[in-house]
Amino acid sequence: MSTSEAPQTATSAEASTFTLLDSLICPRCANKNSPLRAGPESLQCDLCETEYPLLQCAQASIPWLFEYPDVARYEWQARLNGFIHLNQLDQQAYKDALKDKRISKTGQKRISKLLNAKKQQIEQVLQIIKPLKLRNESDQSLTNVIANYQSKTPKVQGLDSYYNNIFRDWAWDNGENEQMLAAIESVLDEQSLIGNVLTIGAGAGRLSYDLHQKYEANYSLLLDINPLLLFSACRAIQGESFTLNEFPIAPLDKDSFFIEQKCKAPVANQDNIHYLFADGMNLPFKADSFDTIVTPWLLDIIPQNLREYLPRINQCLRKGGSWLNTGSLAFFHKKQSWHYSEEEITELIEKNGFELIRSERSTIQYMRSPLSAHGRTEKVFSFHARKIKDVVVPAKYEYLPDWVRNTSVPIPKHYEQELDASKHLLQAQVLTAIDGVKSIEQIGELVAKQYNLNLNEATHAVRQIITDHYEER
């Protein structure tokens, strides 16, 4: 970039975040007195002096607003590494298949095309997430690895989670997006003001885009944690086309095993649609910031108890504002008490400062690729609730318990009963050491001594074992 171009970039960055600054708060300070100010390349908090990078995607400047910005980058670096590793395993499997002398010429062509498509897929994904400027894994310090536990992203959220949503939103044109919009419209009060709209878990962004276009929102903010999804949304909505390889689950014929899809929005919008990388479980907004909040396919996949999450939605809405939801209620929590029924959710809505305007079940197609014999039909639960009063908001949500985040806190004795100690010798030794008194740090000291390891390395290994079991139990 030339010197003469630099001021223009700074002006663009500040302008694209200007409409959000009145609503945003610092996620680390997490109070209304921690507003952010925009600089050329970051948002900055004057209280804690944390800088949150602004990531340039086409003409948009997207805040990377995680409590620990560098740690969040590390998390997605690890997920990128995992994605590439699995892709390379697929490549090796195709190479092995080509060595089979019994394979037909038709089969050879199919597998060769798939091998090349997998190689190409890595480059496509890297191009989409390029604004994040991920570093080599070797550049990460052990300090970052350990600090990672203070704001951990659930490991079920991979870089390519919901990968096919990108095709549904911007390539397939099979009617699914229209059905999703219709599900929202079936419960939407025609008198409701759309105004300033926040979509939590916006993903690849099509529903947010469709609502914005049809109802002429003042501005729409798309919030997500996944770089591949949100950068895809940003590029498509701004009118940039990009290619991404699709691999249908059940290909219809030899030409359907992969296709290089061209993704783009029907009509570009660069003016009043904004994007934000942030933790949707601890929303970084001042109270009463939005007229409408949309939660598409969100309520059943969040790791937080819905009972504690609804007050956070309430806080961000102005009185009289609308909460619009659509999606499934297929809960997979470890605790059965969190698997709420439709009736229980209705009760929770009314107990948390909302009045339920309308709810409805709608049958829609879901993830039906035109190239695949596989597809689902979902009977989604949609509702429109209006905020009628404020409620008390719980303390900050922590994904991991304090005895995992803080290595000096004792591990509860009962936790030993929930862990399987037979998978690995080190795991068994670590879990056997749990007695209700020792902490991760203290067990780490025992492991370090026994295996002649660096104390930090041993402590990290112990915490990783405990964390893996905590997430899987």
Summary of the structure (lengths in Angstrom):
residues: 473
radius of gyration: 23.7
end to end distance: 50.4
largest distance: 71.0
contacts: 1494
relative contact order: 0.10
helix: 42%
strand: 21%
